[in-house]
Amino acid sequence: MKKIFFLCLLFLPLTAFLQENKPLQDFDEEVRGRNGLRIMFYNLENFYDTHNDSIANDDDFTAFGMKHWGREKYNCKLNHIYKVIASIGGWEPPEIIGVCEVENKWVVSELAAGTPLRKFNYRYIHYDSPDPRGIDVAMLYRPDKFKPVFHQPLRIIFPFDTAARTRDVLYVKGLTASKDTLHLFVNHFPSKFGGAMITISKRNYVARFLWTKVDSILAVNPDANIVIMGDFNDEPTDESILQYLKSKCDTNELTGADLYNLMCKLKAEEKIGTNKFREQWSLIDQMIVSTALVKNSKSWHVKNMRAFIYKADFLLQPDETYMGVKTFRTYTGPRYTGGFSDHLPVYMDLEKGEN
């Protein structure tokens, strides 16, 4: 596979980067304008600053820690994330970006204002969560296309393990340029560290908790426009997503107040997922939407009824151990490889129909 190497410390202009890295064959690179929104989600894989936080367990990501994480490596990581966002947007960068595994507000602000993305006046929403590793979820948005009117972190407390801590769910309610309301949930469900079966109760609990929040919105307005994105650490057909979040895979089964998982179709079509463990790809980064965004073609709806995995060549590298390809990571175990993330980003387009 052809590998594209980047200069880590050089922020290329957006147009130069796009000219060097042509979009994928099925990639829609057109300017979306007032009646279009591209929404992406990306697990940034340990996007830490270089300072030691006395509260969070971030010691590895300091100059004297196991990762020897300094300013040069941080700048490389920051530049890589910018390049992914720039390329995934096409000729108009994404309007809404959900991210996870960010350490704090400062690294999010650096992405918005310390890279060429500042040209687009990105704003961001971030809250510190109680995760012991000190990693959070966040959202960036372009205020010319989306204006938040309310946002809050939804704290997770496990009744069966009150000492356990995990990431908040970020809820954002806002208005599109056409003054329509859009509800967004950014997630990073508990991992399978320690074993899938041992940790499944925590993912199921967060999924059920999330559903109660979604259901309260749909109870008031069954036609609400809702987008749920995140790293769920489970696949579209696992019980946390199907049973507890009540996300459906067949549009023919949808009633007025249901959720539809756009990734189910990808699970059947794609040869890769968004994350690889040994020889196995899994599709754990997902986009889930309310029925209104599937069936209401006269208002906001998912364009072509599809979501996508952004699997550009520069995000992948040959897998010499398990064959095929794997994600081009920042670290492989303790070894610094200077890549992007252990996850591939996902995205979808919303477009406004004619009333």
C-alpha positions in Angstrom: 0.0 0.0 0.0 1.2 3.5 -0.9 2.1 5.4 2.3 1.9 9.2 2.4 4.3 10.7 4.9 3.6 14.1 6.4 5.8 16.8 7.9 4.6 16.9 11.4 5.6 20.4 12.3 4.3 22.1 9.2 0.6 23.2 9.0 -0.2 23.1 5.3 -2.9 25.4 3.9 -6.2 23.7 3.5 -6.2 23.9 -0.3 -2.6 22.6 -0.6 -3.4 19.6 1.6 -6.5 18.8 -0.4 -4.7 19.0 -3.7 -2.0 16.6 -2.4 -4.5 14.1 -1.0 -7.4 13.6 -3.4 -10.7 12.4 -1.9 -11.8 8.8 -2.0 -13.7 7.6 -5.0 -17.1 7.7 -3.2 -16.3 10.9 -1.4 -18.6 13.9 -1.8 -16.3 16.9 -1.8 -18.8 19.6 -2.9 -19.4 22.8 -0.9 -22.5 22.1 1.2 -23.7 25.6 1.7 -26.6 26.8 3.9 -28.6 23.6 3.5 -26.0 21.0 4.2 -24.2 19.8 7.3 -21.3 17.3 7.5 -21.1 15.7 10.9 -18.0 13.7 11.8 -16.9 11.7 14.8 -13.3 10.8 15.6 -11.6 9.0 18.5 -8.3 10.9 18.7 -6.5 8.3 20.8 -4.9 9.9 23.8 -4.8 13.5 22.7 -3.0 14.8 25.9 -1.2 18.0 26.5 2.4 17.9 27.7 1.8 18.9 31.3 1.4 16.7 34.3 -2.1 16.8 35.8 -2.0 16.0 39.5 -5.6 14.7 39.4 -5.7 12.7 36.2 -3.7 9.5 35.4 -1.7 11.1 32.6 1.8 10.4 33.8 2.8 8.4 30.8 2.1 11.4 28.5 4.6 13.7 30.0 8.3 14.4 29.1 9.5 12.0 31.8 6.7 9.4 31.4 6.8 6.1 29.6 5.7 7.8 26.3 8.3 10.6 26.5 5.5 12.9 25.4 6.9 16.3 24.6 6.1 19.4 22.5 7.4 17.9 19.2 5.2 14.8 19.4 2.3 16.9 20.6 2.6 19.2 17.6 2.8 16.3 15.3 -0.4 14.9 16.8 -2.1 18.2 16.6 -1.1 18.7 13.0 -2.3 15.1 12.1 -5.7 15.8 13.6 -6.1 19.0 11.7 -5.2 17.2 8.4 -7.8 14.6 9.0 -10.5 17.2 9.7 -9.5 19.2 6.6 -9.5 16.2 4.3 -12.7 14.7 5.6 -14.5 18.0 5.0 -13.8 18.3 1.3 -13.7 21.8 0.1 -15.7 23.0 3.0 -14.6 21.7 6.4 -17.1 19.8 8.6 -19.7 21.8 10.3 -19.9 19.7 13.4 -17.1 17.5 14.9 -17.5 15.1 17.8 -14.3 13.9 19.4 -13.3 11.7 22.3 -10.1 11.0 24.2 -9.2 14.6 24.6 -7.5 15.5 27.9 -8.9 19.0 28.5 -10.3 22.2 27.1 -6.8 23.5 26.2 -6.1 20.8 23.6 -9.5 21.3 22.0 -8.9 25.1 21.9 -5.5 24.4 20.2 -7.2 22.4 17.5 -9.8 25.1 16.9 -7.5 28.2 17.1 -3.9 26.9 16.9 -4.2 25.3 13.4 -5.4 26.6 10.0 -8.9 25.6 11.1 -9.0 29.0 12.9 -9.9 30.5 9.4 -13.3 28.9 9.9 -13.9 30.4 13.3 -14.6 27.0 15.0 -16.0 27.1 18.5 -16.0 24.2 20.9 -17.9 22.7 23.9 -16.0 20.7 26.5 -16.6 19.7 30.1 -14.1 17.9 32.4 -15.4 14.4 33.1 -14.4 12.1 36.1 -12.7 9.5 33.9 -9.6 8.3 35.8 -7.4 8.6 32.7 -8.4 12.2 32.3 -10.0 11.9 28.9 -13.2 13.5 27.8 -15.6 14.0 24.9 -16.0 17.4 23.2 -17.6 19.0 20.2 -16.4 21.6 17.7 -18.8 23.5 15.4 -18.9 26.3 12.9 -21.1 29.0 14.2 -22.0 30.2 10.7 -23.9 26.9 10.2 -24.8 25.7 13.8 -25.6 27.8 16.9 -25.9 25.9 20.3 -28.7 27.2 22.6 -28.1 24.7 25.4 -25.5 22.1 26.3 -24.6 20.0 29.4 -22.5 17.0 30.4 -24.6 14.0 31.4 -22.8 12.3 34.3 -22.8 8.5 34.5 -23.1 6.9 38.0 -23.3 3.1 38.0 -25.7 2.0 40.8 -24.0 -1.4 40.9 -20.5 0.1 41.1 -20.6 3.6 42.5 -16.8 3.9 42.7 -16.4 3.4 39.0 -15.9 6.5 36.8 -16.4 6.9 33.1 -16.8 9.7 30.5 -19.8 12.0 30.5 -22.2 12.0 27.6 -22.2 15.4 26.0 -25.6 16.8 25.0 -25.9 19.8 22.7 -29.1 21.4 21.5 -28.8 24.0 18.7 -30.1 25.7 15.7 -29.1 25.2 12.1 -28.8 28.1 9.6 -32.4 27.5 8.7 -33.4 27.8 12.4 -34.3 24.2 12.7 -33.5 22.5 16.0 -30.9 19.7 16.1 -30.1 17.5 19.2 -26.6 16.0 19.4 -25.2 13.4 21.8 -21.4 12.8 21.8 -20.4 9.5 23.5 -17.5 7.4 24.6 -18.9 4.2 26.2 -16.9 2.2 28.8 -14.2 0.1 27.2 -13.8 -3.7 27.3 -10.6 -3.5 29.3 -10.7 -6.4 31.7 -12.9 -8.5 29.5 -16.0 -7.9 27.3 -18.4 -9.9 29.5 -17.1 -8.4 32.7 -17.7 -4.8 31.4 -20.8 -5.3 29.4 -23.1 -4.3 32.2 -21.5 -0.8 32.2 -22.0 -0.3 28.4 -25.6 -1.6 28.8 -26.2 0.9 31.6 -24.9 3.9 29.6 -26.9 2.8 26.6 -30.1 2.6 28.7 -29.3 6.0 30.4 -28.8 7.6 26.9 -32.0 6.1 25.7 -34.0 7.7 28.6 -32.6 11.1 27.5 -33.5 10.6 23.9 -36.9 9.2 24.8 -37.7 12.3 26.8 -37.0 14.5 23.7 -39.1 12.2 21.4 -41.9 12.2 24.0 -42.3 15.9 23.5 -41.6 15.9 19.8 -41.6 12.6 17.9 -40.2 14.4 14.8 -37.2 15.7 16.7 -33.9 15.7 14.8 -31.5 13.7 16.9 -27.9 12.6 16.1 -26.1 10.2 18.4 -22.4 9.7 17.6 -19.5 8.2 19.4 -17.2 5.3 20.2 -19.5 2.8 21.8 -17.0 0.0 22.3 -19.7 -2.3 21.0 -20.9 -3.0 17.5 -24.3 -2.1 15.9 -25.7 -5.6 16.6 -24.4 -5.9 20.2 -27.0 -5.8 23.0 -26.1 -2.4 24.3 -26.9 -0.8 21.0 -29.8 -3.0 19.8 -31.6 -3.8 23.1 -30.7 -1.0 25.5 -30.3 2.0 23.1 -33.1 0.5 21.0 -31.3 1.4 17.8 -32.8 -0.4 14.7 -31.0 -1.7 11.6 -34.0 -1.9 9.2 -35.7 1.2 8.1 -38.9 -0.8 7.4 -39.2 -1.4 11.2 -39.1 2.3 12.1 -42.0 4.0 13.7 -42.4 7.6 14.6 -40.1 7.7 17.7 -37.3 5.3 16.9 -33.6 5.4 16.3 -31.9 4.1 13.2 -28.2 3.0 13.2 -26.6 4.1 9.9 -23.7 1.8 10.5 -25.6 -1.5 10.1 -25.4 -1.2 6.4 -21.7 -0.5 6.6 -21.2 -3.6 8.7 -22.4 -5.7 5.9 -20.6 -3.8 3.1 -17.2 -2.8 4.4 -14.2 -5.1 4.6 -12.8 -3.0 7.5 -14.3 -1.3 10.5 -13.1 1.7 12.6 -10.8 -0.2 15.0 -8.7 -3.3 14.7 -7.6 -5.7 17.4 -5.2 -8.3 16.2 -6.8 -9.7 13.0 -10.3 -8.5 13.8 -11.9 -5.2 12.6 -14.8 -3.9 14.6 -17.3 -1.1 13.8 -17.5 0.6 17.2 -17.6 4.2 16.1 -21.1 4.9 15.0 -23.7 7.4 13.8 -27.3 6.8 15.0 -30.2 9.1 14.1 -33.9 9.6 14.8 -36.6 8.5 12.4 -37.3 12.1 11.4 -33.8 12.3 9.9 -34.4 9.1 7.9 -37.9 9.6 6.6 -38.6 13.3 6.4 -37.2 14.2 3.0 -38.9 17.5 3.0 -36.9 18.8 5.9 -33.5 17.9 7.4 -32.5 14.3 6.5 -29.5 12.0 6.1 -28.2 12.4 2.6 -28.5 9.2 0.6 -29.4 7.4 3.8 -25.7 6.7 4.4 -22.8 7.2 6.8 -19.2 6.5 5.9 -15.9 5.3 7.4 -13.2 7.7 6.3 -10.6 5.1 5.3 -8.1 7.3 3.4 -4.8 5.6 2.7 -2.8 7.9 4.9 -4.7 6.7 7.9 -3.7 3.1 7.3 -0.5 1.0 7.1 0.3 -2.6 6.2 -0.4 -5.1 9.0 2.7 -7.3 8.9 1.5 -9.6 11.7 -2.2 -10.2 11.0 -2.2 -9.4 7.2 -4.2 -6.7 5.4 -4.0 -3.2 6.8 -4.3 -1.6 10.2 -4.7 1.9 11.6 -1.7 4.1 11.6 -1.4 4.8 15.3 0.6 7.4 17.3 2.0 4.6 19.4 2.2 0.9 18.8 2.5 -0.4 22.4 5.4 1.7 23.9 6.9 2.4 20.5 6.3 5.9 19.0 5.2 5.5 15.3 4.0 9.1 14.7 0.7 8.1 13.2 -2.8 9.4 13.7 -5.1 7.2 15.8 -6.1 3.7 16.5 -9.6 4.5 15.2 -10.9 5.6 11.8 -13.3 8.6 11.7 -16.9 8.3 10.6 -19.1 10.9 9.1 -22.4 11.6 7.4 -24.2 14.5 5.6 -27.5 16.1 6.6 -29.3 18.1 3.9 -32.3 20.3 4.0 -35.2 19.4 1.7 -37.7 21.8 0.2 -40.8 22.2 2.4 
